[in-house]
């Protein structure tokens, strides 16, 4: 009986002219968004590889100069796009795509495409994720809001129930029929995109691409089924189709637009980030007076005794290394805890904001899905922090290696703490610093951080199914 009801529902939907127009528009938007997303993704990856190669070449071909001056000349790290960034670009447009690495200074990522766009332009930046998050629920609503309410108005519902069909059979049959119609559109489009992408050169690295695609599909499937059962529940509960449509469109607008914006504002109020000017002033103050209240110059004077004792030297001339290079490296290291404190507090604020937004997902399923989609696409905060951490580790290694080289190569120039003469080294010295390479934490970190969002979607599914069963149970009493 369930299969017969599903077949009847499916055939009625696909024969309806409105379905053909809706399906055509949905398919066109989805395929266009995926194609445009992959085009941007390919262009970005090509530019990222070219830019990284060029900046690596610039680092190696600085010419003859002081090694530490070369560290001030610096190098750039360019962030690779996530493995599924063509589907969901996440925060990439807002978080930055390149980071300048130089001695004595930790920088923020630059290159934010969103800064060059208007608000309307940002909204128009369509992606496959945006289409499925916003328009797939709308498609389900348009196909299913008359499932029960329309038949109640026409009197067909009373006739069907009088034939001995149970309310649960009717619910499951309609769910299968409408779900099959939605899958006919979305599934074929996604399958076509998947076949096309199978011939593309997607970066694998350690990204677990197949597992990410499977989990992404599961998340969007749960999301679609949630809206399917909510639609059937409202259709069964509402007195007429117009009331059902109004209620469903209202919830869709709340879940898709109001809840995400409200969640962002609530999270900012609960976990505010400092104004940039104050944040920078506080960090510079810590650098000048030391993280523990001991200024860097005073600390170095204290530690210089340990340096002499460690090398068994009584004077600068007896040291086997250049004191100026030692001081440069020590001043680098004095800044490490300062950077870790201030940048860490800023990242913690953003992490707490995102986690609070995920918890607010209890009122709208779009919130946990959005976080999962970005995380699985590799375009979320976790990957950006991984990139910034990798760049900072490379910057510290770069400074340490050039300072170590300077300290050993300039022993004959040991004329005091100020450094005396300046060592000019051949440009080949810069080859001691390897090219920047980035590898994210991978899928394991994503699942550990976002398991709660999968649970959130599962709870939404249970609630939607329970509401649908409750609404369907009332049909017998009302129509009997």
KABEL-V105984 format. One record per pair of residues at least 6 apart in sequence whose C-alpha atoms are under 6 Angstrom apart, sorted by the first residue. I is the first residue (numbers start at 1). GAP is how many residues later the second one is. Records with the same first field share a line. If there is no record, write none. Layout:
BEGIN
I->GAP + GAP
END
This chain:
BEGIN
2->167 + 171
5->168
6->167 + 168 + 170 + 171
9->168
10->167
30->98
33->93 + 94 + 95
34->94
37->49
38->48
41->45
60->370
63->364
64->361 + 362 + 363
65->359 + 360
66->357 + 358 + 359
67->335
68->334
71->31 + 32
72->30 + 31
74->27 + 28
75->25 + 26
76->23 + 24 + 25
77->21 + 22
78->19 + 20
79->18 + 19
82->295 + 296 + 297
83->294
84->293
85->292
87->40 + 41 + 42
88->41
89->290
90->284 + 289 + 290
91->288 + 289
93->19 + 20 + 21
94->18 + 20
96->13 + 14 + 15 + 16
97->14
98->11 + 12 + 13
99->10
101->294
103->296
104->228
137->90
141->90
145->86 + 90 + 100
146->95
148->87 + 88
149->86 + 87 + 91 + 92
150->91
151->6
158->321
167->305
207->235
212->164
226->235 + 238
229->235 + 236 + 239
230->234
233->234 + 235 + 238
234->10
235->9
236->235
237->234
238->6
255->109 + 111
263->94
267->86
271->78
288->7
289->6
313->6
321->86 + 87 + 90
322->85 + 88 + 89 + 92
323->94
324->93 + 95
325->78 + 81 + 82
358->10
361->6 + 7
368->85
374->6
386->54
398->35
END
